Amino acid sequence: MKPVACLLLVVLIAGCIGQIDDNQLTGYRMTYAGQTLTFRANLQEASAVSINDPNAARQMLFDLNVKKIYIAYLPSDKSFVSVTGNATYNGLYRVVGMELAGKLGAIWGANFHEYVPVEAVALNSTAEAASLATPETPVILVEAGASVTEVEVGDNMIAVRGANLDEVGRDYTDLDLAADKLLLVMMGRG
């Protein structure tokens, strides 16, 4: 009887050691609907980013009447120092836009078994973003170098803002944190 109990205990311990909770907000990975997603920023830090109305964000982007989601930005010739050298705001907007588009597509697909088109658009002004934003075409406006890092939900528009673009001691910016916060909210984790 004793050898059977020892074997059972060894099997139980081995099973527990192999368990990894992919839903813990640590590091840069999380499993959602059976897909392992890798993020640009630390998820614990991203979860701390402020969002004024997470339920409204989910309702806006998960509305079945949505035909297209715009990811909009104001082109800029500003630059900042990244871990790989000088980088431009426009380059950061492209990277963050691709992250949002790819993961929003995966999240939409997991929830509705279909995909909604996500399109990047360069704007001349934030007023132009408001004119694009409708219930059928919500706009995610990304802004680097903002005064605060946050996600702000408004009328058919979500502003994703990052203040600090310094990558010293980390390999991501505050804009990455804010974008990942929005994605966490869409996955019901924010």
N, C-alpha and C positions, 0 to 999 in steps of 0.2 A: 504494500500500500504506500509506503514511504517513497519508493522510486517513482511511482505514478504521480504523487503529489509534487515532487521535485520537478518532474518533466512538465507538468501542467503549469507550475510557477515559472519555469524558464520560458515556455511558450507565451505566457501572459506578459512577462516582462519584455520579451523580444517584440511582441506586438505593440506594446506601449511605446517602446523606443522608436519604432518605425512610424509612429503617428506624428504628423505635422499638421497643425491647424493652419491651412492656407488662408483662412479668413482673419487671422491676426493681422493687425496693421503694424507690421514691422518690416523694415527693409523696403524693397522695390517691387515685390511680386505679390499677386493675389489671384486666387482662383475664383472665377465667376462663371456660373452655369457650365461648369466642366472645362472651361478654358483658362489656362494660366496666362495672365496678363502681366507684362513687365512695364513698370512706370519709370519716368525720368527722375522723379523726386522721392524722397523718403516719405512713405505713406503716413507714418505717425505725425510728422511735421505737417503734411498736407491736410490731415484731418483737423488740425487746429486752426486752419484758415477760416476766417469769418465768412458766413453766407447769411444774408438777411431773410431768405425764405426758401429753404430746401424743398418744401412740398410744392411750391409754385414752380420751381425749376423742373421737378419731375413731371408735373402736370403739363407744363408747356412743351417739353421735348418728347414726352410719351403720348401726346395727343394723337389719336389715330387719324386725324385730319391733316397732320403735318405732311407736306409734300416734299419739302426740302429744308435743310438746316444750313444757314449761311454762317461761316466763320469769317468775320470781318476784322480788318485792321487798317490803321492809318499809316501809309508808307512813311518811312523816316530815314534820313541819312545819318542819324545818331549811331554811335557805336559804343561798345563797352568791352572790358577785358574779360575774356572767358578763360577757362583752364587750358584751352588750346591756342590762346592768343587773342587778337582783336576779333570781335564779332559785331555784326550789325543787328539793329532792332529788327530789320526785315528778315534776316536769317533766322532769328529767334521766333518771329511770327510764323515763319514757314514750318519750323520744327514743332512748335506748340500746336499749330493748326493740323499738321499731319497726325500728331498724337491724339488730338481730340476727334478728328474725323475717323481714324481707324478704330479707336476704342468705342466711340459712340455707335459706329456701325455694328460692332460686335455685341454691344449691349442691346441695341434695337433688335438685332437678329435673334438674340437669345430670348427676348421677351415676346416678340411678335412673329418670329420665323420669316421675316422679310427685312429688307433694308430700306432705309430712307437715304436719298442722296444728300451728301454733305459737300458744299462748295465753298472754296475760299474766294474772298472778294476784297480787293483793295478799294478803300474809300477816300474821298476827298475831305470828308468831315464826319463828325459823329452824328450830325443831323441826317446825313445820308443813311446811316445805319437805322435810324428811327423810321425813315420812309420805306426801307426794305422790310421791316419787321411787321409781320402779320401773324395771325394764328396758324396759317398754313405754311409760313416761311419765317420761323423764329430766327433771330440773329444772336450769335455769340460774338461779342466784340472783345478782342484781346488788346490789352494795353500794357506796354512795358514802360518802366520808369514812372509809374503812377505815384501818387502821394501815400497810398496805402495798399497793402496786399489784401485782396478780398474778392469775393464773388457777390455781385449785386444783381438781383433779379428785379426786372421792371416789366413794362408792358411789351410782351412778345420779344423781349431782349434780355440777354444775360451778359453783364460786363464781367470779364475775367481780368483782374488787375494784379500786376506784380510791381512792387516798389524797388526792392534791392536786386540788382542784377549781378552782384558780386558773387563769384563762384569760388572764392578763396575758402579752403577748408571743406568744400562740398562741390559736387559736380552738377549742380542744378541752380536755377534762379528762383526768385519768388514768383515769377510768372508760371514756371513749371509747377510750383506748389499750388497756386490758385487753380490752374487747369486740372491738376490731379484731384483737388478738392471737389470740383464740379463732377468729375468722373466718379468719385467715391459716392457722392450724393445720388447720382443716377443709378448706382449699383445698390442703393439702400444702405450704404455704410457711412454716410456723412451726416 
